[in-house]
Amino acid sequence: MAQAVRHNPVSLLLDDSKAHPLESSLAAVTVLLGVIAFATAFSGGLHVLSAWTGLAGIVTGAWGQFISATTGERFALIIGLGGAAFGFYLGMAHGGLLG
């Protein structure tokens, strides 16, 4: 008989059943910055916000990749890095970091 398995969404990052607070925090911050950079990249008037959040997302994502401990963290970091890099690229194309 098949039974439904309920997963905690945070457990997707922790596939070795150990706590990694720094690594998980960097993954969450990178995804958040990537979403902000990606969302603001399409508006030319928000290019400064897009460029700075993209740059911060790239830096936090790169550091998170360097110290990540699990595959789930690396997956979230790559998704966040992609959004941050896209936002940074379009922010730079629309006017750069300083306007």
MOPAC internal coordinates of N, CA, C and O (Angstrom, degrees):
PM7 1SCF
backbone

  N    0.0000 0     0.00 0     0.00 0    0    0    0
  C    1.4365 1     0.00 0     0.00 0    1    0    0
  C    1.5284 1   107.99 1     0.00 0    2    1    0
  O    1.2310 1   121.06 1   -50.15 1    3    2    1
  N    1.2957 1   115.58 1   129.85 1    3    2    1
  C    1.4641 1   120.36 1   179.22 1    5    3    2
  C    1.5221 1   109.51 1   -79.29 1    6    5    3
  O    1.2310 1   121.41 1   -42.42 1    7    6    5
  N    1.3038 1   114.91 1   137.58 1    7    6    5
  C    1.4546 1   119.78 1   178.88 1    9    7    6
  C    1.5129 1   109.27 1  -124.31 1   10    9    7
  O    1.2310 1   121.57 1   -34.16 1   11   10    9
  N    1.3136 1   114.60 1   145.84 1   11   10    9
  C    1.4639 1   119.82 1   179.45 1   13   11   10
  C    1.5241 1   109.51 1   -74.40 1   14   13   11
  O    1.2310 1   121.46 1   -44.96 1   15   14   13
  N    1.2914 1   114.80 1   135.04 1   15   14   13
  C    1.4551 1   120.64 1   178.00 1   17   15   14
  C    1.5143 1   107.84 1  -108.22 1   18   17   15
  O    1.2310 1   120.66 1   -52.32 1   19   18   17
  N    1.3008 1   116.34 1   127.68 1   19   18   17
  C    1.4564 1   120.66 1   179.38 1   21   19   18
  C    1.5170 1   109.10 1  -101.17 1   22   21   19
  O    1.2310 1   121.60 1   -52.14 1   23   22   21
  N    1.3042 1   114.55 1   127.86 1   23   22   21
  C    1.4631 1   120.32 1  -179.87 1   25   23   22
  C    1.5094 1   109.89 1  -112.27 1   26   25   23
  O    1.2310 1   121.26 1   -34.85 1   27   26   25
  N    1.2902 1   115.20 1   145.15 1   27   26   25
  C    1.4555 1   121.77 1   171.26 1   29   27   26
  C    1.5305 1   106.80 1   -80.60 1   30   29   27
  O    1.2310 1   118.97 1   -50.07 1   31   30   29
  N    1.3380 1   119.57 1   129.93 1   31   30   29
  C    1.4674 1   119.91 1  -178.34 1   33   31   30
  C    1.5295 1   113.36 1   -58.42 1   34   33   31
  O    1.2310 1   120.11 1   149.21 1   35   34   33
  N    1.3169 1   117.39 1   -30.79 1   35   34   33
  C    1.4648 1   120.21 1   179.09 1   37   35   34
  C    1.5186 1   110.30 1   -69.75 1   38   37   35
  O    1.2310 1   119.85 1   153.42 1   39   38   37
  N    1.3316 1   117.89 1   -26.58 1   39   38   37
  C    1.4559 1   120.44 1  -177.99 1   41   39   38
  C    1.5288 1   112.03 1   -67.53 1   42   41   39
  O    1.2310 1   119.98 1   164.26 1   43   42   41
  N    1.3254 1   117.63 1   -15.74 1   43   42   41
  C    1.4595 1   119.65 1   176.05 1   45   43   42
  C    1.5207 1   111.09 1   -66.99 1   46   45   43
  O    1.2310 1   120.33 1   151.30 1   47   46   45
  N    1.3323 1   116.97 1   -28.70 1   47   46   45
  C    1.4604 1   120.46 1   177.46 1   49   47   46
  C    1.5169 1   111.84 1   -81.85 1   50   49   47
  O    1.2310 1   120.19 1   154.56 1   51   50   49
  N    1.3160 1   117.24 1   -25.44 1   51   50   49
  C    1.4595 1   121.59 1  -173.45 1   53   51   50
  C    1.5188 1   110.18 1  -110.23 1   54   53   51
  O    1.2310 1   119.92 1  -107.44 1   55   54   53
  N    1.3209 1   117.76 1    72.56 1   55   54   53
  C    1.4488 1   119.41 1  -177.11 1   57   55   54
  C    1.5230 1   113.30 1   -85.03 1   58   57   55
  O    1.2310 1   119.59 1  -175.90 1   59   58   57
  N    1.3318 1   118.39 1     4.10 1   59   58   57
  C    1.4562 1   120.36 1   173.57 1   61   59   58
  C    1.5296 1   111.50 1  -110.09 1   62   61   59
  O    1.2310 1   119.94 1  -171.20 1   63   62   61
  N    1.3316 1   117.72 1     8.80 1   63   62   61
  C    1.4715 1   125.18 1   176.53 1   65   63   62
  C    1.5238 1   113.87 1    61.26 1   66   65   63
  O    1.2310 1   120.00 1  -156.77 1   67   66   65
  N    1.3060 1   117.60 1    23.23 1   67   66   65
  C    1.4661 1   121.86 1   175.37 1   69   67   66
  C    1.5172 1   108.52 1  -117.16 1   70   69   67
  O    1.2310 1   120.38 1   -28.75 1   71   70   69
  N    1.2998 1   116.87 1   151.25 1   71   70   69
  C    1.4630 1   121.25 1   179.26 1   73   71   70
  C    1.5284 1   109.91 1   -79.97 1   74   73   71
  O    1.2310 1   121.08 1   -47.69 1   75   74   73
  N    1.3186 1   115.53 1   132.31 1   75   74   73
  C    1.4613 1   122.08 1   175.63 1   77   75   74
  C    1.5254 1   107.01 1  -131.43 1   78   77   75
  O    1.2310 1   119.88 1  -103.64 1   79   78   77
  N    1.3363 1   117.84 1    76.36 1   79   78   77
  C    1.4709 1   118.81 1  -172.90 1   81   79   78
  C    1.5228 1   113.92 1   -64.33 1   82   81   79
  O    1.2310 1   119.36 1   139.98 1   83   82   81
  N    1.3077 1   118.82 1   -40.02 1   83   82   81
  C    1.4648 1   120.59 1  -179.35 1   85   83   82
  C    1.5219 1   110.88 1   -68.04 1   86   85   83
  O    1.2310 1   120.75 1   133.53 1   87   86   85
  N    1.3182 1   116.16 1   -46.47 1   87   86   85
  C    1.4549 1   119.91 1  -178.35 1   89   87   86
  C    1.5255 1   111.91 1   -65.46 1   90   89   87
  O    1.2310 1   120.61 1   138.79 1   91   90   89
  N    1.3252 1   116.44 1   -41.21 1   91   90   89
  C    1.4671 1   120.11 1   178.51 1   93   91   90
  C    1.5284 1   111.14 1   -67.57 1   94   93   91
  O    1.2310 1   120.31 1   142.81 1   95   94   93
  N    1.3259 1   117.00 1   -37.19 1   95   94   93
  C    1.4647 1   120.40 1   177.37 1   97   95   94
  C    1.5187 1   111.26 1   -65.20 1   98   97   95
  O    1.2310 1   120.17 1   137.61 1   99   98   97
  N    1.3189 1   117.29 1   -42.39 1   99   98   97
  C    1.4665 1   119.82 1   177.62 1  101   99   98
  C    1.5247 1   111.20 1   -63.54 1  102  101   99
  O    1.2310 1   120.20 1   141.78 1  103  102  101
  N    1.3169 1   117.23 1   -38.22 1  103  102  101
  C    1.4661 1   120.41 1   177.86 1  105  103  102
  C    1.5257 1   110.42 1   -64.54 1  106  105  103
  O    1.2310 1   120.32 1   136.06 1  107  106  105
  N    1.3261 1   116.99 1   -43.94 1  107  106  105
  C    1.4705 1   120.45 1  -179.71 1  109  107  106
  C    1.5230 1   111.46 1   -66.05 1  110  109  107
  O    1.2310 1   120.11 1   137.74 1  111  110  109
  N    1.3216 1   117.40 1   -42.26 1  111  110  109
  C    1.4702 1   120.93 1   179.10 1  113  111  110
  C    1.5220 1   110.39 1   -65.65 1  114  113  111
  O    1.2310 1   120.26 1   139.83 1  115  114  113
  N    1.3260 1   117.10 1   -40.17 1  115  114  113
  C    1.4656 1   120.26 1   179.13 1  117  115  114
  C    1.5189 1   111.07 1   -63.92 1  118  117  115
  O    1.2310 1   120.08 1   137.33 1  119  118  117
  N    1.3267 1   117.45 1   -42.67 1  119  118  117
  C    1.4673 1   120.38 1   178.51 1  121  119  118
  C    1.5275 1   110.13 1   -64.74 1  122  121  119
  O    1.2310 1   120.12 1   137.17 1  123  122  121
  N    1.3234 1   117.38 1   -42.83 1  123  122  121
  C    1.4666 1   120.65 1   178.77 1  125  123  122
  C    1.5294 1   111.23 1   -62.03 1  126  125  123
  O    1.2310 1   120.19 1   132.91 1  127  126  125
  N    1.3207 1   117.25 1   -47.09 1  127  126  125
  C    1.4672 1   120.11 1   178.68 1  129  127  126
  C    1.5318 1   111.24 1   -65.00 1  130  129  127
  O    1.2310 1   120.38 1   143.65 1  131  130  129
  N    1.3243 1   116.88 1   -36.35 1  131  130  129
  C    1.4597 1   120.54 1   177.65 1  133  131  130
  C    1.5179 1   112.49 1   -64.75 1  134  133  131
  O    1.2310 1   120.73 1   139.78 1  135  134  133
  N    1.3250 1   116.20 1   -40.22 1  135  134  133
  C    1.4700 1   120.18 1   178.26 1  137  135  134
  C    1.5243 1   110.41 1   -66.38 1  138  137  135
  O    1.2310 1   120.17 1   136.46 1  139  138  137
  N    1.3249 1   117.29 1   -43.54 1  139  138  137
  C    1.4698 1   120.47 1   179.28 1  141  139  138
  C    1.5239 1   110.43 1   -63.75 1  142  141  139
  O    1.2310 1   120.34 1   133.72 1  143  142  141
  N    1.3296 1   116.96 1   -46.28 1  143  142  141
  C    1.4625 1   120.37 1  -179.40 1  145  143  142
  C    1.5249 1   111.04 1   -63.32 1  146  145  143
  O    1.2310 1   120.44 1   137.83 1  147  146  145
  N    1.3223 1   116.77 1   -42.17 1  147  146  145
  C    1.4586 1   120.58 1  -179.85 1  149  147  146
  C    1.5213 1   111.04 1   -65.30 1  150  149  147
  O    1.2310 1   120.29 1   136.84 1  151  150  149
  N    1.3303 1   117.04 1   -43.16 1  151  150  149
  C    1.4697 1   120.99 1  -177.17 1  153  151  150
  C    1.5255 1   112.08 1   -68.83 1  154  153  151
  O    1.2310 1   119.91 1   143.66 1  155  154  153
  N    1.3243 1   117.79 1   -36.34 1  155  154  153
  C    1.4642 1   120.18 1  -178.26 1  157  155  154
  C    1.5239 1   112.73 1   -87.57 1  158  157  155
  O    1.2310 1   120.01 1   173.33 1  159  158  157
  N    1.3164 1   117.58 1    -6.67 1  159  158  157
  C    1.4712 1   120.33 1  -177.72 1  161  159  158
  C    1.5195 1   112.20 1   -68.44 1  162  161  159
  O    1.2310 1   119.61 1   154.99 1  163  162  161
  N    1.3171 1   118.35 1   -25.01 1  163  162  161
  C    1.4524 1   121.10 1  -175.16 1  165  163  162
  C    1.5217 1   113.11 1   -83.17 1  166  165  163
  O    1.2310 1   119.89 1   170.04 1  167  166  165
  N    1.3140 1   117.81 1    -9.96 1  167  166  165
  C    1.4494 1   121.53 1   177.58 1  169  167  166
  C    1.5253 1   108.82 1  -103.15 1  170  169  167
  O    1.2310 1   120.53 1   -59.50 1  171  170  169
  N    1.3049 1   116.59 1   120.50 1  171  170  169
  C    1.4651 1   120.37 1  -178.95 1  173  171  170
  C    1.5114 1   113.12 1   -64.15 1  174  173  171
  O    1.2310 1   119.87 1   151.54 1  175  174  173
  N    1.3285 1   117.85 1   -28.46 1  175  174  173
  C    1.4560 1   121.00 1  -179.26 1  177  175  174
  C    1.5207 1   113.43 1   -75.61 1  178  177  175
  O    1.2310 1   120.08 1   164.67 1  179  178  177
  N    1.3179 1   117.46 1   -15.33 1  179  178  177
  C    1.4585 1   121.26 1  -179.38 1  181  179  178
  C    1.5293 1   111.64 1  -106.41 1  182  181  179
  O    1.2310 1   120.62 1  -154.03 1  183  182  181
  N    1.3242 1   116.42 1    25.97 1  183  182  181
  C    1.4594 1   119.68 1  -175.32 1  185  183  182
  C    1.5267 1   112.84 1   -66.05 1  186  185  183
  O    1.2310 1   119.99 1   149.42 1  187  186  185
  N    1.3323 1   117.63 1   -30.58 1  187  186  185
  C    1.4616 1   119.59 1   179.43 1  189  187  186
  C    1.5340 1   109.53 1   -68.00 1  190  189  187
  O    1.2310 1   120.26 1   134.87 1  191  190  189
  N    1.3375 1   117.11 1   -45.13 1  191  190  189
  C    1.4593 1   120.95 1   177.26 1  193  191  190
  C    1.5208 1   110.80 1   -62.59 1  194  193  191
  O    1.2310 1   120.62 1   136.63 1  195  194  193
  N    1.3085 1   116.42 1   -43.37 1  195  194  193
  C    1.4538 1   120.65 1  -179.69 1  197  195  194
  C    1.5263 1   111.51 1   -63.32 1  198  197  195
  O    1.2310 1   120.27 1   136.74 1  199  198  197
  N    1.3148 1   117.08 1   -43.26 1  199  198  197
  C    1.4625 1   120.31 1  -178.45 1  201  199  198
  C    1.5320 1   111.48 1   -67.60 1  202  201  199
  O    1.2310 1   119.97 1   136.47 1  203  202  201
  N    1.3268 1   117.67 1   -43.53 1  203  202  201
  C    1.4692 1   120.11 1  -178.27 1  205  203  202
  C    1.5220 1   111.95 1   -70.71 1  206  205  203
  O    1.2310 1   119.56 1   137.74 1  207  206  205
  N    1.3422 1   118.44 1   -42.26 1  207  206  205
  C    1.4618 1   119.15 1   178.11 1  209  207  206
  C    1.5280 1   110.68 1   -68.45 1  210  209  207
  O    1.2310 1   120.61 1   145.98 1  211  210  209
  N    1.3286 1   116.45 1   -34.02 1  211  210  209
  C    1.4630 1   119.43 1   175.53 1  213  211  210
  C    1.5189 1   111.92 1   -64.85 1  214  213  211
  O    1.2310 1   120.70 1   136.91 1  215  214  213
  N    1.3212 1   116.26 1   -43.09 1  215  214  213
  C    1.4685 1   119.62 1   178.55 1  217  215  214
  C    1.5252 1   110.93 1   -64.65 1  218  217  215
  O    1.2310 1   120.21 1   136.40 1  219  218  217
  N    1.3303 1   117.20 1   -43.60 1  219  218  217
  C    1.4643 1   120.47 1   178.29 1  221  219  218
  C    1.5303 1   110.83 1   -64.27 1  222  221  219
  O    1.2310 1   120.23 1   141.58 1  223  222  221
  N    1.3289 1   117.17 1   -38.42 1  223  222  221
  C    1.4585 1   121.03 1   177.52 1  225  223  222
  C    1.5154 1   112.55 1   -65.90 1  226  225  223
  O    1.2310 1   120.46 1   142.71 1  227  226  225
  N    1.3216 1   116.72 1   -37.29 1  227  226  225
  C    1.4608 1   120.46 1   177.69 1  229  227  226
  C    1.5251 1   110.51 1   -65.97 1  230  229  227
  O    1.2310 1   120.47 1   137.21 1  231  230  229
  N    1.3261 1   116.70 1   -42.79 1  231  230  229
  C    1.4726 1   120.32 1  -179.43 1  233  231  230
  C    1.5275 1   110.87 1   -66.71 1  234  233  231
  O    1.2310 1   120.03 1   131.88 1  235  234  233
  N    1.3427 1   117.56 1   -48.12 1  235  234  233
  C    1.4663 1   119.50 1  -179.76 1  237  235  234
  C    1.5274 1   111.43 1   -66.45 1  238  237  235
  O    1.2310 1   120.50 1   143.72 1  239  238  237
  N    1.3251 1   116.65 1   -36.28 1  239  238  237
  C    1.4605 1   119.55 1   178.15 1  241  239  238
  C    1.5116 1   112.73 1   -67.51 1  242  241  239
  O    1.2310 1   120.47 1   140.24 1  243  242  241
  N    1.3204 1   116.71 1   -39.76 1  243  242  241
  C    1.4677 1   119.75 1   178.04 1  245  243  242
  C    1.5314 1   110.69 1   -65.64 1  246  245  243
  O    1.2310 1   120.45 1   138.09 1  247  246  245
  N    1.3181 1   116.75 1   -41.91 1  247  246  245
  C    1.4581 1   119.65 1   178.12 1  249  247  246
  C    1.5342 1   110.10 1   -66.71 1  250  249  247
  O    1.2310 1   120.37 1   140.23 1  251  250  249
  N    1.3238 1   116.91 1   -39.77 1  251  250  249
  C    1.4589 1   120.30 1   177.42 1  253  251  250
  C    1.5192 1   112.31 1   -63.10 1  254  253  251
  O    1.2310 1   119.93 1   140.99 1  255  254  253
  N    1.3172 1   117.73 1   -39.01 1  255  254  253
  C    1.4609 1   121.07 1   175.94 1  257  255  254
  C    1.5208 1   111.06 1   -63.43 1  258  257  255
  O    1.2310 1   120.99 1   143.90 1  259  258  257
  N    1.3144 1   115.70 1   -36.10 1  259  258  257
  C    1.4611 1   120.51 1  -178.28 1  261  259  258
  C    1.5260 1   111.33 1   -66.25 1  262  261  259
  O    1.2310 1   120.10 1   142.91 1  263  262  261
  N    1.3518 1   117.42 1   -37.09 1  263  262  261
  C    1.4587 1   119.77 1  -175.01 1  265  263  262
  C    1.5244 1   113.55 1  -110.49 1  266  265  263
  O    1.2310 1   119.11 1  -174.59 1  267  266  265
  N    1.3243 1   119.31 1     5.41 1  267  266  265
  C    1.4653 1   120.90 1  -175.62 1  269  267  266
  C    1.5303 1   110.70 1   -64.26 1  270  269  267
  O    1.2310 1   121.80 1   -30.02 1  271  270  269
  N    1.3335 1   114.16 1   149.98 1  271  270  269
  C    1.4558 1   119.59 1  -175.03 1  273  271  270
  C    1.5207 1   113.12 1  -113.47 1  274  273  271
  O    1.2310 1   119.64 1   158.28 1  275  274  273
  N    1.3315 1   118.29 1   -21.72 1  275  274  273
  C    1.4647 1   120.00 1  -175.81 1  277  275  274
  C    1.5277 1   110.89 1  -128.58 1  278  277  275
  O    1.2310 1   121.34 1   -17.36 1  279  278  277
  N    1.3085 1   115.04 1   162.64 1  279  278  277
  C    1.4567 1   121.35 1   179.35 1  281  279  278
  C    1.5268 1   111.03 1   -66.97 1  282  281  279
  O    1.2310 1   120.01 1   143.23 1  283  282  281
  N    1.3270 1   117.58 1   -36.77 1  283  282  281
  C    1.4648 1   121.05 1   179.09 1  285  283  282
  C    1.5156 1   111.99 1   -62.53 1  286  285  283
  O    1.2310 1   120.44 1   139.54 1  287  286  285
  N    1.3218 1   116.76 1   -40.46 1  287  286  285
  C    1.4648 1   120.10 1   176.61 1  289  287  286
  C    1.5218 1   111.01 1   -64.61 1  290  289  287
  O    1.2310 1   120.66 1   138.42 1  291  290  289
  N    1.3153 1   116.34 1   -41.58 1  291  290  289
  C    1.4697 1   119.83 1   179.55 1  293  291  290
  C    1.5210 1   111.22 1   -64.68 1  294  293  291
  O    1.2310 1   120.41 1   141.82 1  295  294  293
  N    1.3278 1   116.83 1   -38.18 1  295  294  293
  C    1.4649 1   120.83 1   177.92 1  297  295  294
  C    1.5257 1   110.66 1   -62.26 1  298  297  295
  O    1.2310 1   120.18 1   131.23 1  299  298  297
  N    1.3340 1   117.26 1   -48.77 1  299  298  297
  C    1.4653 1   120.92 1   179.18 1  301  299  298
  C    1.5233 1   110.79 1   -62.96 1  302  301  299
  O    1.2310 1   120.41 1   141.82 1  303  302  301
  N    1.3174 1   116.82 1   -38.18 1  303  302  301
  C    1.4667 1   120.02 1   179.36 1  305  303  302
  C    1.5301 1   111.54 1   -64.87 1  306  305  303
  O    1.2310 1   120.00 1   139.94 1  307  306  305
  N    1.3075 1   117.60 1   -40.06 1  307  306  305
  C    1.4671 1   120.46 1   179.81 1  309  307  306
  C    1.5241 1   110.90 1   -66.78 1  310  309  307
  O    1.2310 1   120.05 1   140.69 1  311  310  309
  N    1.3343 1   117.51 1   -39.31 1  311  310  309
  C    1.4660 1   120.60 1   177.11 1  313  311  310
  C    1.5280 1   109.69 1   -63.32 1  314  313  311
  O    1.2310 1   120.27 1   133.48 1  315  314  313
  N    1.3296 1   117.08 1   -46.52 1  315  314  313
  C    1.4652 1   120.96 1   178.34 1  317  315  314
  C    1.5118 1   112.71 1   -64.45 1  318  317  315
  O    1.2310 1   120.51 1   139.81 1  319  318  317
  N    1.3340 1   116.64 1   -40.19 1  319  318  317
  C    1.4594 1   120.28 1   177.94 1  321  319  318
  C    1.5272 1   111.81 1   -63.26 1  322  321  319
  O    1.2310 1   120.13 1   141.64 1  323  322  321
  N    1.3117 1   117.36 1   -38.36 1  323  322  321
  C    1.4654 1   120.41 1   178.21 1  325  323  322
  C    1.5168 1   111.65 1   -63.02 1  326  325  323
  O    1.2310 1   120.16 1   133.60 1  327  326  325
  N    1.3270 1   117.30 1   -46.40 1  327  326  325
  C    1.4659 1   120.57 1   177.69 1  329  327  326
  C    1.5157 1   112.52 1   -64.52 1  330  329  327
  O    1.2310 1   120.86 1   139.57 1  331  330  329
  N    1.3407 1   115.96 1   -40.43 1  331  330  329
  C    1.4630 1   120.01 1   179.96 1  333  331  330
  C    1.5279 1   111.14 1   -66.81 1  334  333  331
  O    1.2310 1   120.45 1   138.09 1  335  334  333
  N    1.3165 1   116.75 1   -41.91 1  335  334  333
  C    1.4617 1   119.88 1   179.82 1  337  335  334
  C    1.5281 1   111.22 1   -66.32 1  338  337  335
  O    1.2310 1   120.40 1   139.92 1  339  338  337
  N    1.3341 1   116.83 1   -40.08 1  339  338  337
  C    1.4614 1   120.75 1   177.42 1  341  339  338
  C    1.5245 1   110.49 1   -62.56 1  342  341  339
  O    1.2310 1   120.47 1   133.83 1  343  342  341
  N    1.3391 1   116.70 1   -46.17 1  343  342  341
  C    1.4595 1   120.84 1   178.57 1  345  343  342
  C    1.5164 1   112.09 1   -64.10 1  346  345  343
  O    1.2310 1   120.56 1   139.74 1  347  346  345
  N    1.3154 1   116.53 1   -40.26 1  347  346  345
  C    1.4646 1   120.47 1   177.97 1  349  347  346
  C    1.5277 1   110.72 1   -63.78 1  350  349  347
  O    1.2310 1   120.43 1   136.02 1  351  350  349
  N    1.3119 1   116.78 1   -43.98 1  351  350  349
  C    1.4634 1   121.08 1  -179.38 1  353  351  350
  C    1.5302 1   111.19 1   -61.62 1  354  353  351
  O    1.2310 1   120.03 1   130.90 1  355  354  353
  N    1.3260 1   117.56 1   -49.10 1  355  354  353
  C    1.4590 1   118.99 1  -179.16 1  357  355  354
  C    1.5331 1   111.90 1   -70.93 1  358  357  355
  O    1.2310 1   120.31 1   146.62 1  359  358  357
  N    1.3341 1   117.01 1   -33.38 1  359  358  357
  C    1.4580 1   119.66 1   175.54 1  361  359  358
  C    1.5163 1   111.73 1   -62.82 1  362  361  359
  O    1.2310 1   120.66 1   140.28 1  363  362  361
  N    1.3117 1   116.34 1   -39.72 1  363  362  361
  C    1.4656 1   120.00 1   177.03 1  365  363  362
  C    1.5307 1   110.69 1   -69.48 1  366  365  363
  O    1.2310 1   120.35 1   143.33 1  367  366  365
  N    1.3269 1   116.93 1   -36.67 1  367  366  365
  C    1.4604 1   119.48 1   179.43 1  369  367  366
  C    1.5315 1   112.63 1   -68.80 1  370  369  367
  O    1.2310 1   120.51 1   151.63 1  371  370  369
  N    1.3177 1   116.64 1   -28.37 1  371  370  369
  C    1.4711 1   120.43 1  -178.98 1  373  371  370
  C    1.5149 1   114.26 1   -88.25 1  374  373  371
  O    1.2310 1   119.73 1   174.08 1  375  374  373
  N    1.3177 1   118.12 1    -5.92 1  375  374  373
  C    1.4688 1   117.90 1   177.56 1  377  375  374
  C    1.5041 1   115.64 1   155.58 1  378  377  375
  O    1.2310 1   119.30 1   168.94 1  379  378  377
  N    1.3151 1   118.93 1   -11.06 1  379  378  377
  C    1.4544 1   120.24 1   173.62 1  381  379  378
  C    1.5110 1   115.29 1    93.49 1  382  381  379
  O    1.2310 1   121.73 1     8.02 1  383  382  381
  N    1.3115 1   114.30 1  -171.98 1  383  382  381
  C    1.4537 1   122.29 1  -174.66 1  385  383  382
  C    1.5315 1   113.21 1   -75.66 1  386  385  383
  O    1.2310 1   120.54 1   150.75 1  387  386  385
  N    1.3007 1   116.57 1   -29.25 1  387  386  385
  C    1.4700 1   119.98 1  -174.24 1  389  387  386
  C    1.5203 1   113.43 1  -110.68 1  390  389  387
  O    1.2310 1   120.01 1   179.61 1  391  390  389
  N    1.2960 1   117.58 1    -0.39 1  391  390  389
  C    1.4490 1   120.06 1   174.43 1  393  391  390
  C    1.4713 1   113.04 1    93.17 1  394  393  391
  O    1.2310 1   120.10 1   180.00 1  395  394  393

